[in-house]
Amino acid sequence: MISTVTDLMAESLFASDLQPSEQPDTAAINAAISATLLRHGVEGCAAVVAAEYGDHPETAVARMRWCRERAGDAVAVAA
């Protein structure tokens, strides 16, 4: 279960095509989050996260760490 807006944003960013190597700014991150939520919905984003952890656990942890950091930054900017 998603407990905060930041968690939802992190899962959505994780499910997006945006990559850390692109060094996206906050606007790009927010756009990716919105587009991914519209495309997959909350449950769909959670399913993508679960599948990636099952298929690629060695890379999923680092990606989620990056997503949580960026989602937290995006929330802080919005506040």
mmJSON file of the N, C-alpha and C atoms, coordinates in Angstrom:
{"data_MODEL":{"atom_site":{
"group_PDB":["ATOM","ATOM","ATOM","ATOM","ATOM","ATOM","ATOM","ATOM","ATOM","ATOM","ATOM","ATOM","ATOM","ATOM","ATOM","ATOM","ATOM","ATOM","ATOM","ATOM","ATOM","ATOM","ATOM","ATOM","ATOM","ATOM","ATOM","ATOM","ATOM","ATOM","ATOM","ATOM","ATOM","ATOM","ATOM","ATOM","ATOM","ATOM","ATOM","ATOM","ATOM","ATOM","ATOM","ATOM","ATOM","ATOM","ATOM","ATOM","ATOM","ATOM","ATOM","ATOM","ATOM","ATOM","ATOM","ATOM","ATOM","ATOM","ATOM","ATOM","ATOM","ATOM","ATOM","ATOM","ATOM","ATOM","ATOM","ATOM","ATOM","ATOM","ATOM","ATOM","ATOM","ATOM","ATOM","ATOM","ATOM","ATOM","ATOM","ATOM","ATOM","ATOM","ATOM","ATOM","ATOM","ATOM","ATOM","ATOM","ATOM","ATOM","ATOM","ATOM","ATOM","ATOM","ATOM","ATOM","ATOM","ATOM","ATOM","ATOM","ATOM","ATOM","ATOM","ATOM","ATOM","ATOM","ATOM","ATOM","ATOM","ATOM","ATOM","ATOM","ATOM","ATOM","ATOM","ATOM","ATOM","ATOM","ATOM","ATOM","ATOM","ATOM","ATOM","ATOM","ATOM","ATOM","ATOM","ATOM","ATOM","ATOM","ATOM","ATOM","ATOM","ATOM","ATOM","ATOM","ATOM","ATOM","ATOM","ATOM","ATOM","ATOM","ATOM","ATOM","ATOM","ATOM","ATOM","ATOM","ATOM","ATOM","ATOM","ATOM","ATOM","ATOM","ATOM","ATOM","ATOM","ATOM","ATOM","ATOM","ATOM","ATOM","ATOM","ATOM","ATOM","ATOM","ATOM","ATOM","ATOM","ATOM","ATOM","ATOM","ATOM","ATOM","ATOM","ATOM","ATOM","ATOM","ATOM","ATOM","ATOM","ATOM","ATOM","ATOM","ATOM","ATOM","ATOM","ATOM","ATOM","ATOM","ATOM","ATOM","ATOM","ATOM","ATOM","ATOM","ATOM","ATOM","ATOM","ATOM","ATOM","ATOM","ATOM","ATOM","ATOM","ATOM","ATOM","ATOM","ATOM","ATOM","ATOM","ATOM","ATOM","ATOM","ATOM","ATOM","ATOM","ATOM","ATOM","ATOM","ATOM","ATOM","ATOM","ATOM","ATOM","ATOM","ATOM","ATOM","ATOM","ATOM","ATOM","ATOM","ATOM","ATOM","ATOM","ATOM","ATOM"],
"id":[1,2,3,4,5,6,7,8,9,10,11,12,13,14,15,16,17,18,19,20,21,22,23,24,25,26,27,28,29,30,31,32,33,34,35,36,37,38,39,40,41,42,43,44,45,46,47,48,49,50,51,52,53,54,55,56,57,58,59,60,61,62,63,64,65,66,67,68,69,70,71,72,73,74,75,76,77,78,79,80,81,82,83,84,85,86,87,88,89,90,91,92,93,94,95,96,97,98,99,100,101,102,103,104,105,106,107,108,109,110,111,112,113,114,115,116,117,118,119,120,121,122,123,124,125,126,127,128,129,130,131,132,133,134,135,136,137,138,139,140,141,142,143,144,145,146,147,148,149,150,151,152,153,154,155,156,157,158,159,160,161,162,163,164,165,166,167,168,169,170,171,172,173,174,175,176,177,178,179,180,181,182,183,184,185,186,187,188,189,190,191,192,193,194,195,196,197,198,199,200,201,202,203,204,205,206,207,208,209,210,211,212,213,214,215,216,217,218,219,220,221,222,223,224,225,226,227,228,229,230,231,232,233,234,235,236,237],
"type_symbol":["N","C","C","N","C","C","N","C","C","N","C","C","N","C","C","N","C","C","N","C","C","N","C","C","N","C","C","N","C","C","N","C","C","N","C","C","N","C","C","N","C","C","N","C","C","N","C","C","N","C","C","N","C","C","N","C","C","N","C","C","N","C","C","N","C","C","N","C","C","N","C","C","N","C","C","N","C","C","N","C","C","N","C","C","N","C","C","N","C","C","N","C","C","N","C","C","N","C","C","N","C","C","N","C","C","N","C","C","N","C","C","N","C","C","N","C","C","N","C","C","N","C","C","N","C","C","N","C","C","N","C","C","N","C","C","N","C","C","N","C","C","N","C","C","N","C","C","N","C","C","N","C","C","N","C","C","N","C","C","N","C","C","N","C","C","N","C","C","N","C","C","N","C","C","N","C","C","N","C","C","N","C","C","N","C","C","N","C","C","N","C","C","N","C","C","N","C","C","N","C","C","N","C","C","N","C","C","N","C","C","N","C","C","N","C","C","N","C","C","N","C","C","N","C","C","N","C","C","N","C","C","N","C","C","N","C","C"],
"label_atom_id":["N","CA","C","N","CA","C","N","CA","C","N","CA","C","N","CA","C","N","CA","C","N","CA","C","N","CA","C","N","CA","C","N","CA","C","N","CA","C","N","CA","C","N","CA","C","N","CA","C","N","CA","C","N","CA","C","N","CA","C","N","CA","C","N","CA","C","N","CA","C","N","CA","C","N","CA","C","N","CA","C","N","CA","C","N","CA","C","N","CA","C","N","CA","C","N","CA","C","N","CA","C","N","CA","C","N","CA","C","N","CA","C","N","CA","C","N","CA","C","N","CA","C","N","CA","C","N","CA","C","N","CA","C","N","CA","C","N","CA","C","N","CA","C","N","CA","C","N","CA","C","N","CA","C","N","CA","C","N","CA","C","N","CA","C","N","CA","C","N","CA","C","N","CA","C","N","CA","C","N","CA","C","N","CA","C","N","CA","C","N","CA","C","N","CA","C","N","CA","C","N","CA","C","N","CA","C","N","CA","C","N","CA","C","N","CA","C","N","CA","C","N","CA","C","N","CA","C","N","CA","C","N","CA","C","N","CA","C","N","CA","C","N","CA","C","N","CA","C","N","CA","C","N","CA","C","N","CA","C","N","CA","C","N","CA","C","N","CA","C","N","CA","C","N","CA","C"],
"label_alt_id":[null,null,null,null,null,null,null,null,null,null,null,null,null,null,null,null,null,null,null,null,null,null,null,null,null,null,null,null,null,null,null,null,null,null,null,null,null,null,null,null,null,null,null,null,null,null,null,null,null,null,null,null,null,null,null,null,null,null,null,null,null,null,null,null,null,null,null,null,null,null,null,null,null,null,null,null,null,null,null,null,null,null,null,null,null,null,null,null,null,null,null,null,null,null,null,null,null,null,null,null,null,null,null,null,null,null,null,null,null,null,null,null,null,null,null,null,null,null,null,null,null,null,null,null,null,null,null,null,null,null,null,null,null,null,null,null,null,null,null,null,null,null,null,null,null,null,null,null,null,null,null,null,null,null,null,null,null,null,null,null,null,null,null,null,null,null,null,null,null,null,null,null,null,null,null,null,null,null,null,null,null,null,null,null,null,null,null,null,null,null,null,null,null,null,null,null,null,null,null,null,null,null,null,null,null,null,null,null,null,null,null,null,null,null,null,null,null,null,null,null,null,null,null,null,null,null,null,null,null,null,null,null,null,null,null,null,null],
"label_comp_id":["MET","MET","MET","ILE","ILE","ILE","SER","SER","SER","THR","THR","THR","VAL","VAL","VAL","THR","THR","THR","ASP","ASP","ASP","LEU","LEU","LEU","MET","MET","MET","ALA","ALA","ALA","GLU","GLU","GLU","SER","SER","SER","LEU","LEU","LEU","PHE","PHE","PHE","ALA","ALA","ALA","SER","SER","SER","ASP","ASP","ASP","LEU","LEU","LEU","GLN","GLN","GLN","PRO","PRO","PRO","SER","SER","SER","GLU","GLU","GLU","GLN","GLN","GLN","PRO","PRO","PRO","ASP","ASP","ASP","THR","THR","THR","ALA","ALA","ALA","ALA","ALA","ALA","ILE","ILE","ILE","ASN","ASN","ASN","ALA","ALA","ALA","ALA","ALA","ALA","ILE","ILE","ILE","SER","SER","SER","ALA","ALA","ALA","THR","THR","THR","LEU","LEU","LEU","LEU","LEU","LEU","ARG","ARG","ARG","HIS","HIS","HIS","GLY","GLY","GLY","VAL","VAL","VAL","GLU","GLU","GLU","GLY","GLY","GLY","CYS","CYS","CYS","ALA","ALA","ALA","ALA","ALA","ALA","VAL","VAL","VAL","VAL","VAL","VAL","ALA","ALA","ALA","ALA","ALA","ALA","GLU","GLU","GLU","TYR","TYR","TYR","GLY","GLY","GLY","ASP","ASP","ASP","HIS","HIS","HIS","PRO","PRO","PRO","GLU","GLU","GLU","THR","THR","THR","ALA","ALA","ALA","VAL","VAL","VAL","ALA","ALA","ALA","ARG","ARG","ARG","MET","MET","MET","ARG","ARG","ARG","TRP","TRP","TRP","CYS","CYS","CYS","ARG","ARG","ARG","GLU","GLU","GLU","ARG","ARG","ARG","ALA","ALA","ALA","GLY","GLY","GLY","ASP","ASP","ASP","ALA","ALA","ALA","VAL","VAL","VAL","ALA","ALA","ALA","VAL","VAL","VAL","ALA","ALA","ALA","ALA","ALA","ALA"],
"label_asym_id":["A","A","A","A","A","A","A","A","A","A","A","A","A","A","A","A","A","A","A","A","A","A","A","A","A","A","A","A","A","A","A","A","A","A","A","A","A","A","A","A","A","A","A","A","A","A","A","A","A","A","A","A","A","A","A","A","A","A","A","A","A","A","A","A","A","A","A","A","A","A","A","A","A","A","A","A","A","A","A","A","A","A","A","A","A","A","A","A","A","A","A","A","A","A","A","A","A","A","A","A","A","A","A","A","A","A","A","A","A","A","A","A","A","A","A","A","A","A","A","A","A","A","A","A","A","A","A","A","A","A","A","A","A","A","A","A","A","A","A","A","A","A","A","A","A","A","A","A","A","A","A","A","A","A","A","A","A","A","A","A","A","A","A","A","A","A","A","A","A","A","A","A","A","A","A","A","A","A","A","A","A","A","A","A","A","A","A","A","A","A","A","A","A","A","A","A","A","A","A","A","A","A","A","A","A","A","A","A","A","A","A","A","A","A","A","A","A","A","A","A","A","A","A","A","A","A","A","A","A","A","A","A","A","A","A","A","A"],
"label_entity_id":["1","1","1","1","1","1","1","1","1","1","1","1","1","1","1","1","1","1","1","1","1","1","1","1","1","1","1","1","1","1","1","1","1","1","1","1","1","1","1","1","1","1","1","1","1","1","1","1","1","1","1","1","1","1","1","1","1","1","1","1","1","1","1","1","1","1","1","1","1","1","1","1","1","1","1","1","1","1","1","1","1","1","1","1","1","1","1","1","1","1","1","1","1","1","1","1","1","1","1","1","1","1","1","1","1","1","1","1","1","1","1","1","1","1","1","1","1","1","1","1","1","1","1","1","1","1","1","1","1","1","1","1","1","1","1","1","1","1","1","1","1","1","1","1","1","1","1","1","1","1","1","1","1","1","1","1","1","1","1","1","1","1","1","1","1","1","1","1","1","1","1","1","1","1","1","1","1","1","1","1","1","1","1","1","1","1","1","1","1","1","1","1","1","1","1","1","1","1","1","1","1","1","1","1","1","1","1","1","1","1","1","1","1","1","1","1","1","1","1","1","1","1","1","1","1","1","1","1","1","1","1","1","1","1","1","1","1"],
"label_seq_id":[1,1,1,2,2,2,3,3,3,4,4,4,5,5,5,6,6,6,7,7,7,8,8,8,9,9,9,10,10,10,11,11,11,12,12,12,13,13,13,14,14,14,15,15,15,16,16,16,17,17,17,18,18,18,19,19,19,20,20,20,21,21,21,22,22,22,23,23,23,24,24,24,25,25,25,26,26,26,27,27,27,28,28,28,29,29,29,30,30,30,31,31,31,32,32,32,33,33,33,34,34,34,35,35,35,36,36,36,37,37,37,38,38,38,39,39,39,40,40,40,41,41,41,42,42,42,43,43,43,44,44,44,45,45,45,46,46,46,47,47,47,48,48,48,49,49,49,50,50,50,51,51,51,52,52,52,53,53,53,54,54,54,55,55,55,56,56,56,57,57,57,58,58,58,59,59,59,60,60,60,61,61,61,62,62,62,63,63,63,64,64,64,65,65,65,66,66,66,67,67,67,68,68,68,69,69,69,70,70,70,71,71,71,72,72,72,73,73,73,74,74,74,75,75,75,76,76,76,77,77,77,78,78,78,79,79,79],
"pdbx_PDB_ins_code":[null,null,null,null,null,null,null,null,null,null,null,null,null,null,null,null,null,null,null,null,null,null,null,null,null,null,null,null,null,null,null,null,null,null,null,null,null,null,null,null,null,null,null,null,null,null,null,null,null,null,null,null,null,null,null,null,null,null,null,null,null,null,null,null,null,null,null,null,null,null,null,null,null,null,null,null,null,null,null,null,null,null,null,null,null,null,null,null,null,null,null,null,null,null,null,null,null,null,null,null,null,null,null,null,null,null,null,null,null,null,null,null,null,null,null,null,null,null,null,null,null,null,null,null,null,null,null,null,null,null,null,null,null,null,null,null,null,null,null,null,null,null,null,null,null,null,null,null,null,null,null,null,null,null,null,null,null,null,null,null,null,null,null,null,null,null,null,null,null,null,null,null,null,null,null,null,null,null,null,null,null,null,null,null,null,null,null,null,null,null,null,null,null,null,null,null,null,null,null,null,null,null,null,null,null,null,null,null,null,null,null,null,null,null,null,null,null,null,null,null,null,null,null,null,null,null,null,null,null,null,null,null,null,null,null,null,null],
"Cartn_x":[0.833,0.0,0.887,0.5,1.244,0.817,1.785,1.457,1.519,2.225,2.327,2.321,2.136,2.204,3.604,4.613,5.985,6.177,5.592,5.686,5.019,3.851,3.146,3.967,4.541,5.368,6.593,7.215,8.399,8.054,6.943,6.536,6.238,5.599,5.272,6.533,7.471,8.736,9.495,9.488,10.133,9.558,8.24,7.564,7.719,8.229,8.389,9.628,9.78,10.954,12.131,11.917,12.964,14.136,15.343,16.541,17.409,18.072,18.969,20.061,20.502,21.57,21.15,19.852,19.349,19.493,19.765,19.86,18.676,17.451,16.259,16.076,15.509,15.177,13.805,13.386,12.124,10.938,10.937,9.824,9.723,10.845,10.845,10.394,10.807,10.402,8.9,8.373,6.932,6.144,6.63,5.955,5.953,7.076,7.159,6.216,6.156,5.264,3.813,3.419,2.037,1.676,2.553,2.287,2.178,3.05,3.041,1.796,1.391,0.149,-1.057,-1.096,-2.205,-2.194,-1.018,-0.886,-1.193,-0.648,-0.755,-1.746,-2.013,-2.8,-1.947,-2.483,-1.742,-1.39,-2.386,-2.154,-1.173,-1.256,-0.343,1.092,1.296,2.652,3.194,2.357,2.786,3.141,2.391,2.673,4.013,4.314,5.606,6.743,6.59,7.625,7.823,6.739,6.842,7.529,7.159,7.764,9.263,9.661,11.083,11.878,11.298,11.991,12.116,11.114,11.186,12.175,12.192,13.04,14.467,14.632,15.95,16.213,16.23,16.403,17.722,18.74,20.051,20.049,19.175,19.112,17.903,16.886,15.66,15.896,16.742,16.996,17.622,18.622,19.276,18.316,17.501,16.538,15.519,15.009,14.022,14.658,15.891,16.566,16.59,16.968,16.994,15.58,14.593,13.208,12.702,13.003,12.561,13.233,14.516,15.215,14.607,14.402,13.856,12.415,11.622,10.239,10.191,11.079,11.16,11.544,12.476,12.873,11.697,10.941,9.807,8.727,8.485,7.508,7.978,9.258,9.806,9.697,9.958,9.837,8.396,7.457,6.043,5.547,6.111,5.687,6.245],
"Cartn_y":[-1.175,0.0,1.252,2.238,3.494,4.358,4.872,5.588,7.104,7.61,9.061,9.447,10.712,11.245,11.008,11.171,10.949,9.506,8.547,7.138,6.91,7.492,7.369,7.975,9.129,9.773,8.93,8.343,7.512,6.281,5.625,4.451,4.837,5.968,6.416,6.762,7.418,7.743,6.464,5.498,4.212,3.55,3.627,2.983,3.767,4.983,5.812,5.398,6.0,5.742,6.663,7.614,8.573,7.863,8.228,7.592,8.593,8.147,9.032,9.633,8.886,9.372,10.604,10.839,12.027,13.286,13.104,14.207,15.167,14.635,15.457,16.505,17.636,18.654,18.337,19.149,18.903,18.911,19.783,19.831,18.53,17.995,16.73,15.574,15.6,14.556,14.609,15.798,15.932,15.526,15.858,15.472,13.955,13.32,11.864,11.189,11.71,11.155,11.266,12.436,12.642,11.75,11.694,10.883,9.396,8.954,7.542,7.193,8.073,7.834,7.789,8.674,8.662,7.388,6.937,5.76,4.46,4.309,3.042,3.057,4.21,4.26,3.835,3.997,3.671,2.191,1.339,-0.098,-0.558,0.034,-0.328,0.032,1.189,1.585,0.601,0.221,-0.752,-2.083,-2.474,-3.731,-3.669,-2.525,-2.363,-2.472,-1.804,-1.862,-3.309,-4.003,-5.392,-6.279,-6.104,-6.913,-6.646,-5.388,-5.057,-5.604,-5.545,-6.122,-7.629,-8.262,-9.7,-10.071,-9.289,-9.603,-9.09,-7.937,-7.286,-6.689,-7.505,-6.953,-6.208,-6.595,-5.963,-4.508,-4.14,-2.749,-2.001,-2.737,-2.095,-1.284,-1.78,-1.079,0.289,0.335,1.618,2.563,2.04,2.894,3.467,2.631,3.134,4.159,3.976,4.98,6.322,6.3,7.521,8.112,7.272,7.75,8.378,7.765,8.326,9.677,9.786,11.064,12.14,11.821,12.807,13.16,12.189,12.47,13.374,13.108,13.985,15.391,15.53,16.864,17.575,16.83,17.42,17.883,17.101,17.499,18.733,18.792,19.943,21.211,21.106,22.269,22.733,21.78,22.125,22.815,22.438,23.035,24.422],
"Cartn_z":[0.0,0.0,0.0,-0.771,-0.844,0.333,1.081,2.306,2.166,1.175,1.032,-0.443,-0.679,-2.037,-2.608,-1.783,-2.247,-2.697,-1.968,-2.367,-3.721,-3.905,-5.182,-6.316,-6.072,-7.085,-7.41,-6.393,-6.608,-7.434,-7.118,-7.897,-9.338,-9.533,-10.887,-11.667,-11.013,-11.671,-12.009,-11.106,-11.345,-12.59,-12.757,-13.884,-15.189,-15.101,-16.298,-17.084,-18.252,-19.093,-18.764,-17.864,-17.523,-16.841,-17.225,-16.703,-15.939,-14.874,-14.133,-15.017,-15.997,-16.88,-17.689,-17.799,-18.497,-17.644,-16.368,-15.412,-15.553,-15.402,-15.611,-14.521,-14.921,-13.94,-13.337,-12.38,-11.679,-12.626,-13.609,-14.556,-15.346,-15.781,-16.523,-15.635,-14.395,-13.449,-13.219,-12.973,-12.751,-13.993,-15.172,-16.411,-16.572,-16.261,-16.368,-15.377,-14.171,-13.15,-13.612,-14.069,-14.513,-15.688,-16.677,-17.868,-17.513,-16.617,-16.244,-15.445,-14.55,-13.796,-14.727,-15.696,-16.653,-17.496,-17.873,-18.734,-17.972,-16.765,-16.048,-14.887,-14.296,-13.076,-11.886,-10.698,-9.481,-9.437,-9.699,-9.636,-10.715,-11.888,-12.97,-12.648,-12.023,-11.621,-10.587,-9.639,-8.628,-9.283,-10.295,-10.994,-11.725,-12.334,-13.013,-12.0,-10.867,-9.821,-9.363,-9.088,-8.626,-9.666,-10.918,-11.981,-12.098,-12.011,-12.115,-10.936,-9.735,-8.576,-8.727,-9.334,-9.557,-10.645,-11.73,-12.879,-12.749,-12.132,-12.066,-10.683,-9.649,-8.3,-8.12,-8.871,-8.719,-9.186,-10.096,-10.562,-10.007,-9.591,-9.107,-7.835,-6.962,-5.699,-5.959,-6.812,-7.114,-7.815,-8.728,-9.429,-8.444,-7.531,-6.567,-5.64,-5.269,-4.43,-5.153,-6.437,-7.243,-7.351,-7.582,-7.721,-6.429,-5.304,-4.02,-3.75,-4.073,-3.893,-4.784,-6.045,-6.991,-6.659,-6.254,-5.877,-4.648,-3.697,-2.523,-2.878,-3.819,-4.297,-4.958,-5.77,-6.483,-5.501,-4.46,-3.445,-2.703,-2.359,-1.636,-2.47,-3.77,-4.652,-4.74,-4.799,-4.902,-3.631,-2.487,-1.219,-1.115],
"occupancy":[1.0,1.0,1.0,1.0,1.0,1.0,1.0,1.0,1.0,1.0,1.0,1.0,1.0,1.0,1.0,1.0,1.0,1.0,1.0,1.0,1.0,1.0,1.0,1.0,1.0,1.0,1.0,1.0,1.0,1.0,1.0,1.0,1.0,1.0,1.0,1.0,1.0,1.0,1.0,1.0,1.0,1.0,1.0,1.0,1.0,1.0,1.0,1.0,1.0,1.0,1.0,1.0,1.0,1.0,1.0,1.0,1.0,1.0,1.0,1.0,1.0,1.0,1.0,1.0,1.0,1.0,1.0,1.0,1.0,1.0,1.0,1.0,1.0,1.0,1.0,1.0,1.0,1.0,1.0,1.0,1.0,1.0,1.0,1.0,1.0,1.0,1.0,1.0,1.0,1.0,1.0,1.0,1.0,1.0,1.0,1.0,1.0,1.0,1.0,1.0,1.0,1.0,1.0,1.0,1.0,1.0,1.0,1.0,1.0,1.0,1.0,1.0,1.0,1.0,1.0,1.0,1.0,1.0,1.0,1.0,1.0,1.0,1.0,1.0,1.0,1.0,1.0,1.0,1.0,1.0,1.0,1.0,1.0,1.0,1.0,1.0,1.0,1.0,1.0,1.0,1.0,1.0,1.0,1.0,1.0,1.0,1.0,1.0,1.0,1.0,1.0,1.0,1.0,1.0,1.0,1.0,1.0,1.0,1.0,1.0,1.0,1.0,1.0,1.0,1.0,1.0,1.0,1.0,1.0,1.0,1.0,1.0,1.0,1.0,1.0,1.0,1.0,1.0,1.0,1.0,1.0,1.0,1.0,1.0,1.0,1.0,1.0,1.0,1.0,1.0,1.0,1.0,1.0,1.0,1.0,1.0,1.0,1.0,1.0,1.0,1.0,1.0,1.0,1.0,1.0,1.0,1.0,1.0,1.0,1.0,1.0,1.0,1.0,1.0,1.0,1.0,1.0,1.0,1.0,1.0,1.0,1.0,1.0,1.0,1.0,1.0,1.0,1.0,1.0,1.0,1.0,1.0,1.0,1.0,1.0,1.0,1.0],
"B_iso_or_equiv":[0.0,0.0,0.0,0.0,0.0,0.0,0.0,0.0,0.0,0.0,0.0,0.0,0.0,0.0,0.0,0.0,0.0,0.0,0.0,0.0,0.0,0.0,0.0,0.0,0.0,0.0,0.0,0.0,0.0,0.0,0.0,0.0,0.0,0.0,0.0,0.0,0.0,0.0,0.0,0.0,0.0,0.0,0.0,0.0,0.0,0.0,0.0,0.0,0.0,0.0,0.0,0.0,0.0,0.0,0.0,0.0,0.0,0.0,0.0,0.0,0.0,0.0,0.0,0.0,0.0,0.0,0.0,0.0,0.0,0.0,0.0,0.0,0.0,0.0,0.0,0.0,0.0,0.0,0.0,0.0,0.0,0.0,0.0,0.0,0.0,0.0,0.0,0.0,0.0,0.0,0.0,0.0,0.0,0.0,0.0,0.0,0.0,0.0,0.0,0.0,0.0,0.0,0.0,0.0,0.0,0.0,0.0,0.0,0.0,0.0,0.0,0.0,0.0,0.0,0.0,0.0,0.0,0.0,0.0,0.0,0.0,0.0,0.0,0.0,0.0,0.0,0.0,0.0,0.0,0.0,0.0,0.0,0.0,0.0,0.0,0.0,0.0,0.0,0.0,0.0,0.0,0.0,0.0,0.0,0.0,0.0,0.0,0.0,0.0,0.0,0.0,0.0,0.0,0.0,0.0,0.0,0.0,0.0,0.0,0.0,0.0,0.0,0.0,0.0,0.0,0.0,0.0,0.0,0.0,0.0,0.0,0.0,0.0,0.0,0.0,0.0,0.0,0.0,0.0,0.0,0.0,0.0,0.0,0.0,0.0,0.0,0.0,0.0,0.0,0.0,0.0,0.0,0.0,0.0,0.0,0.0,0.0,0.0,0.0,0.0,0.0,0.0,0.0,0.0,0.0,0.0,0.0,0.0,0.0,0.0,0.0,0.0,0.0,0.0,0.0,0.0,0.0,0.0,0.0,0.0,0.0,0.0,0.0,0.0,0.0,0.0,0.0,0.0,0.0,0.0,0.0,0.0,0.0,0.0,0.0,0.0,0.0],
"pdbx_formal_charge":[null,null,null,null,null,null,null,null,null,null,null,null,null,null,null,null,null,null,null,null,null,null,null,null,null,null,null,null,null,null,null,null,null,null,null,null,null,null,null,null,null,null,null,null,null,null,null,null,null,null,null,null,null,null,null,null,null,null,null,null,null,null,null,null,null,null,null,null,null,null,null,null,null,null,null,null,null,null,null,null,null,null,null,null,null,null,null,null,null,null,null,null,null,null,null,null,null,null,null,null,null,null,null,null,null,null,null,null,null,null,null,null,null,null,null,null,null,null,null,null,null,null,null,null,null,null,null,null,null,null,null,null,null,null,null,null,null,null,null,null,null,null,null,null,null,null,null,null,null,null,null,null,null,null,null,null,null,null,null,null,null,null,null,null,null,null,null,null,null,null,null,null,null,null,null,null,null,null,null,null,null,null,null,null,null,null,null,null,null,null,null,null,null,null,null,null,null,null,null,null,null,null,null,null,null,null,null,null,null,null,null,null,null,null,null,null,null,null,null,null,null,null,null,null,null,null,null,null,null,null,null,null,null,null,null,null,null],
"auth_seq_id":[1,1,1,2,2,2,3,3,3,4,4,4,5,5,5,6,6,6,7,7,7,8,8,8,9,9,9,10,10,10,11,11,11,12,12,12,13,13,13,14,14,14,15,15,15,16,16,16,17,17,17,18,18,18,19,19,19,20,20,20,21,21,21,22,22,22,23,23,23,24,24,24,25,25,25,26,26,26,27,27,27,28,28,28,29,29,29,30,30,30,31,31,31,32,32,32,33,33,33,34,34,34,35,35,35,36,36,36,37,37,37,38,38,38,39,39,39,40,40,40,41,41,41,42,42,42,43,43,43,44,44,44,45,45,45,46,46,46,47,47,47,48,48,48,49,49,49,50,50,50,51,51,51,52,52,52,53,53,53,54,54,54,55,55,55,56,56,56,57,57,57,58,58,58,59,59,59,60,60,60,61,61,61,62,62,62,63,63,63,64,64,64,65,65,65,66,66,66,67,67,67,68,68,68,69,69,69,70,70,70,71,71,71,72,72,72,73,73,73,74,74,74,75,75,75,76,76,76,77,77,77,78,78,78,79,79,79],
"auth_comp_id":["MET","MET","MET","ILE","ILE","ILE","SER","SER","SER","THR","THR","THR","VAL","VAL","VAL","THR","THR","THR","ASP","ASP","ASP","LEU","LEU","LEU","MET","MET","MET","ALA","ALA","ALA","GLU","GLU","GLU","SER","SER","SER","LEU","LEU","LEU","PHE","PHE","PHE","ALA","ALA","ALA","SER","SER","SER","ASP","ASP","ASP","LEU","LEU","LEU","GLN","GLN","GLN","PRO","PRO","PRO","SER","SER","SER","GLU","GLU","GLU","GLN","GLN","GLN","PRO","PRO","PRO","ASP","ASP","ASP","THR","THR","THR","ALA","ALA","ALA","ALA","ALA","ALA","ILE","ILE","ILE","ASN","ASN","ASN","ALA","ALA","ALA","ALA","ALA","ALA","ILE","ILE","ILE","SER","SER","SER","ALA","ALA","ALA","THR","THR","THR","LEU","LEU","LEU","LEU","LEU","LEU","ARG","ARG","ARG","HIS","HIS","HIS","GLY","GLY","GLY","VAL","VAL","VAL","GLU","GLU","GLU","GLY","GLY","GLY","CYS","CYS","CYS","ALA","ALA","ALA","ALA","ALA","ALA","VAL","VAL","VAL","VAL","VAL","VAL","ALA","ALA","ALA","ALA","ALA","ALA","GLU","GLU","GLU","TYR","TYR","TYR","GLY","GLY","GLY","ASP","ASP","ASP","HIS","HIS","HIS","PRO","PRO","PRO","GLU","GLU","GLU","THR","THR","THR","ALA","ALA","ALA","VAL","VAL","VAL","ALA","ALA","ALA","ARG","ARG","ARG","MET","MET","MET","ARG","ARG","ARG","TRP","TRP","TRP","CYS","CYS","CYS","ARG","ARG","ARG","GLU","GLU","GLU","ARG","ARG","ARG","ALA","ALA","ALA","GLY","GLY","GLY","ASP","ASP","ASP","ALA","ALA","ALA","VAL","VAL","VAL","ALA","ALA","ALA","VAL","VAL","VAL","ALA","ALA","ALA","ALA","ALA","ALA"],
"auth_asym_id":["A","A","A","A","A","A","A","A","A","A","A","A","A","A","A","A","A","A","A","A","A","A","A","A","A","A","A","A","A","A","A","A","A","A","A","A","A","A","A","A","A","A","A","A","A","A","A","A","A","A","A","A","A","A","A","A","A","A","A","A","A","A","A","A","A","A","A","A","A","A","A","A","A","A","A","A","A","A","A","A","A","A","A","A","A","A","A","A","A","A","A","A","A","A","A","A","A","A","A","A","A","A","A","A","A","A","A","A","A","A","A","A","A","A","A","A","A","A","A","A","A","A","A","A","A","A","A","A","A","A","A","A","A","A","A","A","A","A","A","A","A","A","A","A","A","A","A","A","A","A","A","A","A","A","A","A","A","A","A","A","A","A","A","A","A","A","A","A","A","A","A","A","A","A","A","A","A","A","A","A","A","A","A","A","A","A","A","A","A","A","A","A","A","A","A","A","A","A","A","A","A","A","A","A","A","A","A","A","A","A","A","A","A","A","A","A","A","A","A","A","A","A","A","A","A","A","A","A","A","A","A","A","A","A","A","A","A"],
"auth_atom_id":["N","CA","C","N","CA","C","N","CA","C","N","CA","C","N","CA","C","N","CA","C","N","CA","C","N","CA","C","N","CA","C","N","CA","C","N","CA","C","N","CA","C","N","CA","C","N","CA","C","N","CA","C","N","CA","C","N","CA","C","N","CA","C","N","CA","C","N","CA","C","N","CA","C","N","CA","C","N","CA","C","N","CA","C","N","CA","C","N","CA","C","N","CA","C","N","CA","C","N","CA","C","N","CA","C","N","CA","C","N","CA","C","N","CA","C","N","CA","C","N","CA","C","N","CA","C","N","CA","C","N","CA","C","N","CA","C","N","CA","C","N","CA","C","N","CA","C","N","CA","C","N","CA","C","N","CA","C","N","CA","C","N","CA","C","N","CA","C","N","CA","C","N","CA","C","N","CA","C","N","CA","C","N","CA","C","N","CA","C","N","CA","C","N","CA","C","N","CA","C","N","CA","C","N","CA","C","N","CA","C","N","CA","C","N","CA","C","N","CA","C","N","CA","C","N","CA","C","N","CA","C","N","CA","C","N","CA","C","N","CA","C","N","CA","C","N","CA","C","N","CA","C","N","CA","C","N","CA","C","N","CA","C","N","CA","C","N","CA","C","N","CA","C","N","CA","C"],
"pdbx_PDB_model_num":[1,1,1,1,1,1,1,1,1,1,1,1,1,1,1,1,1,1,1,1,1,1,1,1,1,1,1,1,1,1,1,1,1,1,1,1,1,1,1,1,1,1,1,1,1,1,1,1,1,1,1,1,1,1,1,1,1,1,1,1,1,1,1,1,1,1,1,1,1,1,1,1,1,1,1,1,1,1,1,1,1,1,1,1,1,1,1,1,1,1,1,1,1,1,1,1,1,1,1,1,1,1,1,1,1,1,1,1,1,1,1,1,1,1,1,1,1,1,1,1,1,1,1,1,1,1,1,1,1,1,1,1,1,1,1,1,1,1,1,1,1,1,1,1,1,1,1,1,1,1,1,1,1,1,1,1,1,1,1,1,1,1,1,1,1,1,1,1,1,1,1,1,1,1,1,1,1,1,1,1,1,1,1,1,1,1,1,1,1,1,1,1,1,1,1,1,1,1,1,1,1,1,1,1,1,1,1,1,1,1,1,1,1,1,1,1,1,1,1,1,1,1,1,1,1,1,1,1,1,1,1,1,1,1,1,1,1]
}}}
